[in-house]
Structures are given as C-alpha cells and as structure tokens.
Amino acid sequence: MKEISRRAWLKSASLGSGLALLGASGIASSLSAEEIRKFNPRPLAGPIRLGSNENPYGPSEKMRQAMIGAFENGCRYPWSYNGNLVKMIAEKEGVPENYIVPVAGSTEGLKVAGITFGRGGEIITCAPTFLSMMEYAELWGTEINWVPLDKDLDFDLEEIEKRVSHETRLVFLCNPNNPTGKLLPAQRVLDFCETVSKRAVVFSDEAYYDYITEPNYPSMVELVKKGHDVVVSRTLSKVYGLAGIRLGYLIARPELAAKLKDRVVANTNIMAIEAGKAALLDSEFYQFSLQKNKEAKSLITQTLDDLKLPYLESHANFVFFQSGRDIAELNKTMAQKGFVIGRPFPPLNDWCRISTGTIEEVTLYNQAIREVLG
C-alpha cells in the first residue's frame, strides 16, 4: 500500500494566490500586543496552510533571542555545543545522557532508524500513518509489511503481532497516530511493545505526545528504561513551534543509541541547539501552545458537529474527519478558496485532516468549509 508523498501532493495541489476573504474579513487578532510579541503568531495571509500540522505560533521571543545570541557561533561546528542540550533532554526524559540521540527533526530519526534496523528484512506497520521511515527504508531495499488500521481506525496490534517473523527487523507505531490523531489504550500498547520488542526493535513515534489529554498516559520511554529494544522519537517541531529549525531526538538504550548515532547525517546546528535549550525552559509558551491548540480544535469540531460530519477524537494538533467527498476534489475546492488542507491518506480517501491554526485562521476556514460542505 502506497500513499501519495507529501512532496508530490504539494506539487499537484492548486495553492491559489490569495484570499479575497482575507482582505474583507475584518478579523482582528484575538491576542494582546504582549502575547503577539512573546508568542509570535504567524501573519494572517493567504494561502492559509492547515495541511502540515505546524504550530501557528513560535518561535517564542525567548527562543528567538537565544538564536540571535548564538549567531556569532555560526562559524563553528555544533559538536561541542550539544552537551548541555543533551543533558537537558536526558533530565526531562529521566534517562542517562547516552540514551539520547539528537537529530535534525524527528523525521531524520525515523529515517535513520529505518535503515539501521530495517535493512535486510522487513518493517511492519499500519496504514495510513506517517510515512517517512517506510518510504526511506524502501529505497534501501527494506520490505514493508502493511497492515490496515482496524475497524475503529486504530493500529491493529493483534494483527501486527501475528505477522512478526524471522524476517521482521522493526515494528513502527505512531502514537498518537498521524493522520487519525487516535491514541492506543495505555496498558495494551505497553504490553504489545514489551512482548514484540523481544523479537524485533519497536519504534514508537511520539511526535504528538505533548497533546495527549488522557491523564498519566505512559510514554514508551518507560520500556526503554527497563532495557527493552524500544526506540522512541520526540520532536520540538510541534508544541514548541520549531518546525523550521529542525530539532528532535531519539531515546534508546545505549547499545541501540550508539548504532543510531553512527547513521545520523544532518545532525543539529548551532541555532537549533540554542533554540531547543530555550524551548525546554519556556514553560509559558509551552502552555500557551497547548491552550490555543485546544481552542482551535474546539472551533473545528463545533463546525463539524453543526455540519453533522463524523470525526475522530484527536490527541494531536489536527482533526481527522469524514468529509463524504474525494479528498483530491476537496483539496482543489479549498485551494480555490485559499486554504491548504491535508493531503490524501489512502485508503481513507473521503477523510480530511485539518491542522489547527491561529484562531483567526480557523475562523476563516470554518466559514469556507461551511460554504463547501454545508
């Protein structure tokens, strides 16, 4: 099973140049001048991009000042500057420093893990999900064993476990999953990862972990601490608002972490290191991002309720809903209105993923989707 790639979709989508409705909207910012200064909302301009699960806020003022302050070190290689960042991440995750592998966004971590552990065998995962690991591993000859999501659009853990064989090198989970935003039952996924990691490496993509609303939901880092062959990825692209800066990290027991470090290509850079250190200390921006995401999701789901369109409960910064229209056609229609929405996720071709934007962006999107689907 093969989804259309993000790059191919962006090339084929009609992005339109503008939004007449923007100029005539008269929508004022919902933020104070101080909030605009500190939290840096993106400008209200067309096309409005609600298709890439980006945080519409950030980098925060503290992160920007940290990057500006580090600019004079831009002539230096970053290797000797990584130490403090790795220490901060290790303390945050509750593991020793040699468990941490900094990468240029978690996408690099996924690709590195795919070729490190998947090459020469197969990777098992469900579809649809985030594809970067599998697409890259296929280029290196890895077979992908695709399992459909179950009837509830969850990762089918039972079927995945049945398919694990001597050919299986790695099992990939995305939890919460992209594009559904769904979260696997806590004890079920813990038991699954513990059992399967005795036969293959289990990779848990936790890019959206910060958005989980279920109390005390465990990260699979808990299994890493116990010595299991589990690798966890995290990113600062989402809630921390650093998608364009490229910073993420992997957590794995030292033997696995060392193998991953040997395959890292892009690594981090001076600006990313300083932005990351500031981000991890900026609890005000972190909480602001979570609150605004909650507000934006509520506005989106209220409109879907009014339109009587089914959607999934999301533990992420997007909403996945059943539009009842072929997504390729809906993309074109929304592009003509000045909005970029989620790409196709076969076989769910009449489902649409909408990322949360600023309150102003979401307000305009809601007006447009009512006109199209109302």
C-alpha positions as CSV (number, residue, x, y, z in Angstrom):
1,M,0.0,0.0,0.0
2,K,1.5,3.3,-1.0
3,E,0.3,6.8,-0.1
4,I,0.9,9.8,-2.3
5,S,4.0,11.5,-1.0
6,R,3.8,14.9,0.7
7,R,6.1,16.5,-1.9
8,A,4.1,15.1,-4.9
9,W,0.9,16.3,-3.3
10,L,2.2,19.8,-2.7
11,K,3.4,20.0,-6.3
12,S,0.0,18.8,-7.6
13,A,-2.2,20.9,-5.3
14,S,-3.6,24.2,-6.6
15,L,-2.5,26.6,-3.9
16,G,-4.1,29.7,-5.4
17,S,-2.5,33.1,-4.8
18,G,-4.8,34.8,-2.4
19,L,-7.8,35.1,-0.3
20,A,-10.2,37.8,-1.2
21,L,-12.0,37.0,2.0
22,L,-8.8,37.8,4.0
23,G,-8.8,41.4,2.8
24,A,-12.5,41.7,3.6
25,S,-12.7,39.7,6.7
26,G,-12.1,42.5,9.2
27,I,-10.9,39.9,11.7
28,A,-8.8,41.4,14.5
29,S,-6.2,39.4,16.4
30,S,-7.5,37.6,19.4
31,L,-4.2,38.2,21.1
32,S,-2.9,41.1,23.1
33,A,0.2,43.1,21.9
34,E,2.2,41.4,24.6
35,E,1.1,37.9,23.5
36,I,1.9,38.7,19.9
37,R,5.4,39.8,21.0
38,K,6.1,36.8,23.2
39,F,4.4,34.0,21.2
40,N,4.9,35.2,17.6
41,P,1.7,34.1,15.8
42,R,2.1,33.7,12.0
43,P,0.6,36.5,10.0
44,L,-2.9,36.2,8.6
45,A,-2.1,35.8,4.9
46,G,-3.1,33.6,2.0
47,P,-3.0,30.8,1.3
48,I,-3.8,29.7,4.8
49,R,-1.9,26.4,5.4
50,L,-3.7,24.0,7.5
51,G,-2.2,20.9,6.0
52,S,1.1,20.2,7.7
53,N,0.4,20.0,11.4
54,E,2.6,23.0,12.1
55,N,2.3,25.1,15.3
56,P,0.9,28.5,14.1
57,Y,2.8,30.2,17.0
58,G,6.5,30.5,17.6
59,P,9.4,30.5,17.8
60,S,8.7,32.3,21.1
61,E,10.5,35.5,22.0
62,K,12.8,33.6,24.3
63,M,13.7,31.1,21.6
64,R,14.3,33.9,19.0
65,Q,16.6,35.8,21.5
66,A,18.6,32.6,22.1
67,M,19.1,32.1,18.4
68,I,20.2,35.7,17.9
69,G,22.6,35.4,20.8
70,A,24.2,32.3,19.3
71,F,24.6,33.8,15.8
72,E,28.2,34.7,16.3
73,N,28.9,31.0,16.8
74,G,27.5,30.2,13.4
75,C,31.0,29.7,12.0
76,R,31.6,26.8,14.5
77,Y,30.7,23.2,14.1
78,P,28.0,22.2,16.5
79,W,29.6,19.1,18.0
80,S,31.0,20.8,21.1
81,Y,27.8,22.7,21.8
82,N,25.5,19.7,22.0
83,G,26.3,18.7,25.6
84,N,24.1,21.0,27.5
85,L,21.1,20.3,25.2
86,V,21.6,16.5,25.6
87,K,21.8,16.9,29.3
88,M,18.6,18.9,29.5
89,I,16.7,16.3,27.3
90,A,18.1,13.4,29.4
91,E,16.9,15.1,32.6
92,K,13.5,15.7,31.0
93,E,13.1,12.1,30.0
94,G,14.6,10.6,33.1
95,V,17.4,8.7,31.4
96,P,21.2,8.9,31.2
97,E,22.7,11.1,28.6
98,N,24.0,8.2,26.5
99,Y,20.4,7.3,25.8
100,I,19.8,10.5,23.8
101,V,20.4,10.9,20.0
102,P,19.8,14.5,18.8
103,V,18.6,14.7,15.2
104,A,17.5,17.3,12.7
105,G,13.8,16.9,13.4
106,S,12.3,13.6,14.3
107,T,11.9,12.8,10.6
108,E,15.7,12.3,10.4
109,G,15.5,10.0,13.4
110,L,12.8,7.9,11.7
111,K,14.8,7.6,8.5
112,V,18.0,6.7,10.4
113,A,16.2,4.1,12.5
114,G,14.6,2.6,9.4
115,I,17.9,1.9,7.6
116,T,19.7,1.0,10.8
117,F,17.3,-1.7,12.0
118,G,15.1,-2.5,9.0
119,R,17.7,-3.1,6.3
120,G,17.9,-6.7,5.2
121,G,14.4,-7.6,6.4
122,E,11.0,-6.1,6.8
123,I,9.3,-3.3,8.7
124,I,5.7,-3.9,9.9
125,T,3.4,-1.0,10.4
126,C,-0.2,0.1,9.7
127,A,-1.6,2.3,7.1
128,P,-2.4,5.1,7.0
129,T,0.3,6.5,9.2
130,F,3.4,8.9,8.9
131,L,5.4,7.5,6.0
132,S,8.9,9.0,6.3
133,M,10.5,5.9,7.8
134,M,9.0,3.4,5.4
135,E,9.5,5.5,2.2
136,Y,13.2,5.9,3.0
137,A,13.7,2.3,4.1
138,E,12.2,1.1,0.8
139,L,14.9,3.0,-1.0
140,W,17.5,0.8,0.7
141,G,15.7,-2.5,-0.1
142,T,13.6,-3.0,3.0
143,E,10.3,-4.7,2.6
144,I,7.3,-3.0,4.2
145,N,4.6,-5.3,5.6
146,W,1.5,-3.1,5.6
147,V,-1.4,-3.9,8.0
148,P,-4.6,-2.0,7.6
149,L,-6.0,0.0,10.5
150,D,-8.7,-1.9,12.3
151,K,-12.4,-1.2,12.1
152,D,-12.0,1.6,14.7
153,L,-9.2,3.2,12.7
154,D,-6.6,2.2,15.4
155,F,-3.3,0.4,14.9
156,D,-4.2,-3.3,14.7
157,L,-1.8,-4.5,17.3
158,E,-3.1,-8.1,17.3
159,E,-2.6,-8.5,13.6
160,I,0.9,-6.8,13.7
161,E,1.9,-9.3,16.4
162,K,0.7,-12.2,14.3
163,R,2.8,-11.1,11.4
164,V,6.1,-10.8,13.3
165,S,8.5,-13.4,11.9
166,H,12.2,-14.1,11.5
167,E,12.1,-11.5,8.6
168,T,10.9,-8.7,10.9
169,R,13.6,-6.3,11.9
170,L,11.5,-3.4,13.1
171,V,7.8,-2.6,14.0
172,F,6.7,1.0,13.7
173,L,4.0,2.6,15.8
174,C,2.8,6.2,15.6
175,N,1.0,7.0,18.8
176,P,-1.0,9.3,18.7
177,N,-1.3,8.4,15.0
178,N,-0.9,10.7,12.1
179,P,-3.4,11.2,10.4
180,T,-6.1,9.9,12.8
181,G,-4.9,11.6,16.0
182,K,-6.1,8.5,17.9
183,L,-4.4,7.1,21.0
184,L,-3.9,3.4,21.7
185,P,-5.1,2.0,25.1
186,A,-2.2,2.6,27.5
187,Q,-1.8,-0.9,29.0
188,R,-2.4,-2.6,25.7
189,V,0.4,-0.7,23.9
190,L,2.7,-1.2,26.8
191,D,2.1,-5.0,26.8
192,F,2.4,-5.1,23.0
193,C,5.8,-3.2,22.9
194,E,7.2,-5.2,25.8
195,T,6.3,-8.5,24.1
196,V,7.2,-7.7,20.5
197,S,10.5,-6.0,21.4
198,K,11.8,-9.4,22.4
199,R,11.6,-10.4,18.7
200,A,12.2,-7.1,16.8
201,V,13.0,-3.5,17.6
202,V,9.9,-1.5,18.2
203,F,9.9,2.2,17.2
204,S,7.3,4.5,18.9
205,D,6.9,7.8,17.1
206,E,5.6,10.1,19.8
207,A,5.7,13.4,17.9
208,Y,2.3,14.4,19.3
209,Y,2.8,13.1,22.8
210,D,2.6,16.6,24.3
211,Y,-1.0,17.0,23.1
212,I,-2.3,13.8,24.8
213,T,-5.2,14.7,27.2
214,E,-5.5,11.3,28.8
215,P,-4.2,11.7,32.4
216,N,-0.9,9.8,33.2
217,Y,-0.7,8.3,29.7
218,P,2.7,6.5,29.6
219,S,5.5,7.1,27.1
220,M,7.3,4.0,25.8
221,V,10.4,5.6,27.3
222,E,9.3,3.6,30.4
223,L,10.2,0.4,28.5
224,V,13.5,1.9,27.2
225,K,14.5,2.5,30.9
226,K,13.8,-1.2,31.5
227,G,16.3,-2.2,28.8
228,H,13.8,-3.3,26.1
229,D,14.6,-2.9,22.4
230,V,12.3,0.1,22.0
231,V,13.2,3.4,20.3
232,V,11.2,6.5,21.0
233,S,11.2,9.6,18.9
234,R,10.3,13.1,20.0
235,T,10.3,16.5,18.2
236,L,10.4,20.2,19.0
237,S,8.6,20.9,15.8
238,K,5.1,20.8,17.2
239,V,4.2,22.2,20.6
240,Y,7.5,24.1,20.8
241,G,6.9,25.8,17.4
242,L,10.3,24.9,15.9
243,A,9.3,23.0,12.7
244,G,11.6,25.2,10.5
245,I,14.5,25.0,12.9
246,R,14.7,21.1,12.7
247,L,15.4,19.6,16.1
248,G,14.3,16.3,17.5
249,Y,15.7,13.4,19.4
250,L,15.6,9.6,19.8
251,I,15.6,7.8,23.1
252,A,17.0,4.2,23.2
253,R,19.2,2.0,25.4
254,P,22.9,2.8,24.9
255,E,23.7,-0.1,22.5
256,L,20.9,0.9,20.2
257,A,21.6,4.6,20.6
258,A,25.2,4.1,19.5
259,K,24.1,2.4,16.3
260,L,21.7,5.2,15.6
261,K,24.3,7.9,16.2
262,D,26.6,6.3,13.6
263,R,23.9,6.8,10.9
264,V,22.9,10.4,11.7
265,V,23.6,12.6,8.7
266,A,22.2,16.1,9.2
267,N,22.6,16.2,13.0
268,T,21.8,19.5,14.8
269,N,23.1,23.1,14.2
270,I,24.1,25.9,16.5
271,M,20.8,27.8,16.1
272,A,18.7,24.6,16.7
273,I,20.7,23.8,19.8
274,E,20.2,27.2,21.4
275,A,16.5,27.3,20.3
276,G,16.0,23.9,21.8
277,K,17.6,24.8,25.1
278,A,15.4,27.9,25.4
279,A,12.3,26.0,24.3
280,L,12.7,23.4,27.0
281,L,12.8,26.2,29.6
282,D,9.9,28.2,28.2
283,S,7.0,26.7,30.0
284,E,4.9,29.8,29.4
285,F,5.0,29.3,25.6
286,Y,4.5,25.5,26.0
287,Q,1.3,26.0,28.0
288,F,0.1,28.8,25.6
289,S,0.6,26.5,22.6
290,L,-1.4,23.7,24.3
291,Q,-4.2,26.1,25.2
292,K,-4.5,27.6,21.8
293,N,-4.5,24.2,20.2
294,K,-7.3,23.2,22.4
295,E,-9.3,26.3,21.5
296,A,-8.7,25.8,17.8
297,K,-9.7,22.1,17.9
298,S,-12.9,23.0,19.7
299,L,-13.8,25.6,17.0
300,I,-13.1,23.0,14.2
301,T,-15.2,20.2,15.9
302,Q,-18.1,22.6,16.7
303,T,-18.4,23.3,13.0
304,L,-18.2,19.6,12.2
305,D,-20.9,18.9,14.7
306,D,-23.1,21.6,13.0
307,L,-22.4,20.0,9.6
308,K,-23.1,16.6,11.1
309,L,-19.8,15.2,9.8
310,P,-18.1,12.3,11.7
311,Y,-14.6,13.0,13.2
312,L,-12.2,11.2,15.5
313,E,-11.2,12.3,18.9
314,S,-7.8,13.8,18.4
315,H,-4.8,13.8,20.8
316,A,-2.8,15.9,18.4
317,N,-2.8,19.3,16.7
318,F,-5.2,18.3,13.9
319,V,-8.7,16.8,13.4
320,F,-9.4,13.9,11.1
321,F,-13.0,14.0,9.7
322,Q,-15.1,12.2,7.1
323,S,-16.0,14.8,4.5
324,G,-18.0,12.5,2.3
325,R,-16.1,13.8,-0.7
326,D,-13.0,12.6,-2.5
327,I,-10.1,14.3,-0.8
328,A,-8.4,15.3,-4.1
329,E,-11.6,17.2,-5.2
330,L,-12.0,18.8,-1.8
331,N,-8.3,19.9,-1.9
332,K,-8.9,21.7,-5.2
333,T,-12.1,23.3,-4.0
334,M,-10.5,24.6,-0.7
335,A,-7.4,25.7,-2.6
336,Q,-9.5,27.9,-4.8
337,K,-10.9,29.5,-1.6
338,G,-7.3,30.0,-0.3
339,F,-6.8,27.1,2.0
340,V,-4.3,24.2,2.0
341,I,-5.7,21.2,3.8
342,G,-4.4,17.7,4.5
343,R,-3.1,15.5,1.6
344,P,-4.7,12.2,0.7
345,F,-4.4,9.3,3.1
346,P,-5.4,6.1,1.1
347,P,-7.5,4.1,1.6
348,L,-9.4,6.7,3.6
349,N,-10.0,8.9,0.5
350,D,-13.1,10.6,1.8
351,W,-11.5,11.7,5.0
352,C,-9.8,15.0,5.6
353,R,-7.1,16.1,8.1
354,I,-7.2,19.7,9.2
355,S,-4.3,21.2,11.3
356,T,-5.1,23.7,14.0
357,G,-4.2,27.2,13.0
358,T,-4.5,30.5,14.8
359,I,-8.0,31.4,16.0
360,E,-8.3,33.8,13.1
361,E,-7.2,31.2,10.5
362,V,-9.6,28.6,11.9
363,T,-12.5,31.1,12.0
364,L,-12.0,31.8,8.3
365,Y,-11.5,28.1,7.5
366,N,-14.8,27.3,9.3
367,Q,-16.6,29.9,7.1
368,A,-15.2,28.3,4.0
369,I,-15.9,24.7,4.9
370,R,-19.5,25.5,5.7
371,E,-19.8,27.0,2.3
372,V,-18.3,23.9,0.6
373,L,-19.8,21.1,2.7
374,G,-22.9,22.8,4.3
